[in-house]
């Protein structure tokens, strides 16, 4: 737990809204109880969220924080988030933590693909599904999980669906959604920059995850070869070598 005087010195700058239309707010005096670290010194954001939005933390939104090291927003997860959503302490050593809450609704179609996307199951030989964009699958997976966790109807009652029922609502097979969720979790674990690559195809994420899972499991890799892999661009579409980088100690 962080000391009270330290938490009072942390300034939160918050962007809330839909893609391209955010409202800004500032939290100057954060409750000292809001800040908790894990054993490695990273901020547990799910705990802080309860103090930022004590009444509305069950809303449907994606969460990102601004990384000082990468100079871009890094995707944390979609609410509700668990204790694995962490922010390294060095990202707010200047006393400012920038958070972005991107709201999700059926009308928010920034990542909508054309309707001729093709069959998700790909039953026929030679008929391949067009690859979806990363931002699009983030939104669809978020919608899928929220329907499963429960949403309120007009009468205030919580309605829950099975994973299969929720998959039908988002019009993507459960098998594909399971795969996307796994890729998103590994991507976050390995430091993939979701905000920077939201308009790239999901194959970029798959290749990144595959690359660093292989590096993590290859204990016989020479130090020089490992250094070259970590110092190079994480993906071919990265604008800099700092765009997608695994957290310290991950590899």
C-alpha positions, -999 to +999 in steps of 0.1 A: +000+000+000+013+034-009+017+061+018-009+088+019+014+117+011+026+099-020-009+093-034-019+129-028+009+140-051-004+118-080-024+138-106-048+118-128-057+132-162-087+113-176-101+111-211-136+096-213-158+091-244-160+075-278-133+072-304-125+108-316-148+124-291-133+125-256-141+148-226-112+156-202-112+156-164-086+158-137-084+142-103-062+164-081-067+147-047-068+109-049-078+089-019-047+073-004-064+040-003-068+040-041-031+031-047-019-004-042+012-021-057+019-057-063+051-075-051+070-061-081+061-025-075+035-021-103+002-003-097-029-025-095-053-005-116-084-025-109-082-013-072-077+024-083-107+022-106-131+017-077-120+051-064-121+069-097-157+057-105-172+044-073-207+043-087-201+036-124-172+012-125-194-015-140-197+004-173-187-010-207-154+006-216-118-001-227-090+012-206-056+025-217-028+045-199-002+068-214+033+054-214+061+078-209+086+054-223+067+048-255+049+082-257+016+065-266-014+050-250-011+013-239-042-009-238-048-023-202-080-042-208-118-039-209-139-033-178-143-053-156-106-058-153-088-080-128-056-077-108-034-086-138-040-051-152-009-034-140+009-001-146+047+000-140+056+026-114+081+043-138+052+053-160+041+080-136+073+090-118+066+125-130+036+126-107+010+124-136-009+094-147-030+098-179-059+074-184-082+069-213-117+053-210-131+045-244-168+038-241-183+009-261-218+008-277-234-008-307-233+024-326-195+029-321-184+014-354-149+029-358-135-005-365-164-019-384-154-041-414-174-043-446-204-066-446-188-089-472-163-102-446-172-138-454-181-168-432-165-169-398-164-207-399-149-209-434-167-242-443-159-241-480-124-248-492-107-218-509-130-194-491-110-176-464-123-151-439-109-117-443-087-109-414-102-086-388-086-055-374-072-055-339-094-026-327-125-044-341-117-077-322-111-058-290-145-042-292-162-075-301-145-095-273-154-068-248-190-069-259-190-107-257-176-108-222-199-081-210-230-099-222-217-130-204-209-111-172-243-094-173-259-062-186-288-042-171-321-039-190-344-009-190-360-021-157-326-023-140-325-061-139-292-078-148-295-101-178-267-127-183-261-150-213-240-181-218-208-176-238-225-193-268-255-170-266-233-140-263-212-151-293-244-152-314-252-116-303-218-103-315-221-125-347-187-141-343-183-178-334-173-187-298-143-206-311-130-174-328-138-153-298-119-177-275-089-174-297-091-136-299-093-134-261-062-156-257-043-135-282-053-103-265-042-116-231-008-128-244-004-095-263-009-075-231+014-098-212+042-093-238+038-055-240+020-053-274+009-017-281-028-021-289-034+017-292-008+021-319-018-010-338-056-008-335-060-004-373-037-032-381-048-068-390-049-093-361-022-113-379+003-086-366-008-095-330-005-132-337+030-129-351+041-108-321+027-132-296+042-162-314+076-145-316+079-137-278+064-170-267+092-187-287+118-164-271+104-170-236+105-208-240+140-209-258+163-212-228+193-220-251+191-187-270+224-169-272+226-136-253+236-117-285+207-132-305+182-124-277+195-088-275+191-083-312+155-096-310+146-073-281+163-042-296+146-045-329+110-035-338+084-057-321+064-058-353+070-048-390+045-020-386+060-005-354+071+031-359+099+028-334+118+001-314+100+012-283+065+007-297+060-030-286+084-042-259+080-070-233+081-058-197+115-062-178+121-098-168+094-112-191+119-127-215 
